[in-house]
């Protein structure tokens, strides 16, 4: 049986998660700028003398050199671009939100090595904002989730009817339908969120931070519930990290 020829490539990426392999190695899952999601083996990184083990932790933005492998690629070099971990881990709310960002990005990029530049840039932007600590972590997370769903083709309808396109705003909201629904299309079990909550979601989706940060806690909580329900409906199973997000 002939071996698979190895080819060298370079890319930058965000480390989404890691898992142990053997006694000294680790499998890292990275969302890269050009290649998409990559799973690769980092050899020897769990040894105390490892040169680049600390650079390959979740929340790290790294420049990688890799070899293609038969099943998993192999990391040959790793240089730090920016380590968002220290800035995020120091704030529990930011940490729980950041963990949900990484898990969502992992789940929404199911196909490995399928480029997704927009998702990569969304993750980098969310982690940078969380590390800077100038915006409420829950708003940063919900903005990321809304935009990530948009990139995945699941942008919620927040104005016109999700089913027939009738111009809104509409009072009813249906998660299975994909957002706001008109009276004619309203399915059984639709909710009636506050119009201010829908306006907050629109602000987060469009990046209107002045309007988003002026929102009240009640509307933020209601909006977070709708965003989480939409995401989990599309993913068909829940995120482990989302219930752990500190929304106090």
Rosetta blueprint (number, residue, H / E / L):
1 X L
2 X L
3 X L
4 X L
5 X L
6 X L
7 X L
8 X E
9 X E
10 X E
11 X E
12 X E
13 X E
14 X E
15 X E
16 X E
17 X E
18 X E
19 X E
20 X E
21 X E
22 X L
23 X L
24 X L
25 X E
26 X E
27 X E
28 X E
29 X E
30 X E
31 X E
32 X E
33 X L
34 X L
35 X L
36 X L
37 X E
38 X E
39 X E
40 X E
41 X E
42 X E
43 X L
44 X L
45 X L
46 X L
47 X L
48 X L
49 X L
50 X L
51 X L
52 X L
53 X L
54 X H
55 X H
56 X H
57 X L
58 X L
59 X L
60 X E
61 X E
62 X E
63 X E
64 X E
65 X E
66 X E
67 X E
68 X L
69 X L
70 X L
71 X L
72 X L
73 X E
74 X E
75 X E
76 X E
77 X E
78 X E
79 X E
80 X E
81 X E
82 X E
83 X E
84 X L
85 X H
86 X H
87 X H
88 X H
89 X H
90 X L
91 X L
92 X H
93 X H
94 X H
95 X H
96 X H
97 X H
98 X H
99 X H
100 X H
101 X H
102 X H
103 X H
104 X H
105 X H
106 X H
107 X H
108 X H
109 X L
110 X L
111 X L
112 X E
113 X L
114 X L
115 X L
116 X L
117 X H
118 X H
119 X H
120 X H
121 X H
122 X H
123 X H
124 X H
125 X H
126 X H
127 X H
128 X H
129 X H
130 X H
131 X H
132 X H
133 X L
134 X L
135 X L
136 X L
137 X H
138 X H
139 X H
140 X H
141 X H
142 X H
143 X H
144 X H
145 X H
146 X H
147 X H
148 X H
149 X H
150 X H
151 X H
152 X L
153 X L
154 X L
155 X L
156 X L
157 X E
158 X L
159 X L
160 X L
161 X L
162 X L
163 X L
164 X L
165 X L
166 X L
167 X L
168 X L
169 X L
170 X L
171 X L
172 X E
173 X E
174 X E
175 X L
176 X L
177 X L
178 X L
179 X E
180 X E
181 X E
182 X L
183 X L
184 X L
185 X L
186 X L
187 X L
188 X L
189 X L
190 X L
191 X E
192 X L
193 X L
194 X L
195 X H
196 X H
197 X H
198 X H
199 X H
200 X H
201 X H
202 X H
203 X H
204 X H
205 X H
206 X H
207 X L
208 X L
209 X H
210 X H
211 X H
212 X H
213 X H
214 X L
215 X L
216 X L
217 X H
218 X H
219 X H
220 X H
221 X H
222 X H
223 X H
224 X H
225 X H
226 X H
227 X H
228 X H
229 X H
230 X H
231 X H
232 X H
233 X H
234 X H
235 X H
236 X L
237 X L
238 X L
239 X L
240 X L
241 X L
242 X H
243 X H
244 X H
245 X L
246 X L
247 X L
248 X L
